[in-house]
Amino acid sequence: DEGMEICSREVRALSNEVKAIEADQQEKFDQVVQQMEVAVTEEALSLKQIEK
């Protein structure tokens, strides 16, 4: 049935769009985590230098 075919095509397209958005969000999240790790490491190193 043609209506169902169009519907399933739209569902597939939307599904791909959602996956793309999720991948983009995951990438941004990973970048934030990485920046936080760098900041924490730098903070720890600067605190060690203060202790000396």
C-alpha positions as CSV (number, residue, x, y, z in Angstrom):
1,D,0.0,0.0,0.0
2,E,1.5,3.3,-1.1
3,G,0.5,5.2,2.0
4,M,2.3,2.8,4.2
5,E,5.4,3.0,1.9
6,I,5.5,6.8,2.2
7,C,5.0,6.5,6.0
8,S,7.8,4.0,6.5
9,R,10.1,6.1,4.3
10,E,9.4,9.2,6.5
11,V,10.0,7.1,9.6
12,R,13.4,6.0,8.3
13,A,14.3,9.6,7.3
14,L,13.3,10.8,10.8
15,S,15.2,8.0,12.4
16,N,18.3,8.9,10.5
17,E,17.9,12.5,11.5
18,V,17.5,11.6,15.2
19,K,20.7,9.4,15.0
20,A,22.6,12.3,13.4
21,I,21.5,14.6,16.2
22,E,22.3,12.1,18.9
23,A,25.8,11.6,17.4
24,D,26.3,15.4,17.3
25,Q,25.2,15.7,20.9
26,Q,27.5,12.9,22.0
27,E,30.4,14.6,20.2
28,K,29.7,17.9,22.0
29,F,29.4,16.1,25.3
30,D,32.7,14.3,24.7
31,Q,34.4,17.6,24.0
32,V,33.0,19.1,27.2
33,V,34.2,16.1,29.3
34,Q,37.6,16.4,27.6
35,Q,37.8,20.1,28.4
36,M,36.9,19.4,32.0
37,E,39.6,16.8,32.3
38,V,42.2,19.2,31.0
39,A,41.0,21.9,33.3
40,V,41.1,19.6,36.4
41,T,44.6,18.3,35.4
42,E,45.9,21.9,35.0
43,E,44.3,22.9,38.3
44,A,45.9,19.9,40.1
45,L,49.3,20.7,38.6
46,S,49.1,24.4,39.6
47,L,48.1,23.3,43.1
48,K,51.1,21.0,43.3
49,Q,53.4,24.0,42.3
50,I,51.8,26.2,45.1
51,E,52.6,23.5,47.7
52,K,56.3,23.5,46.9
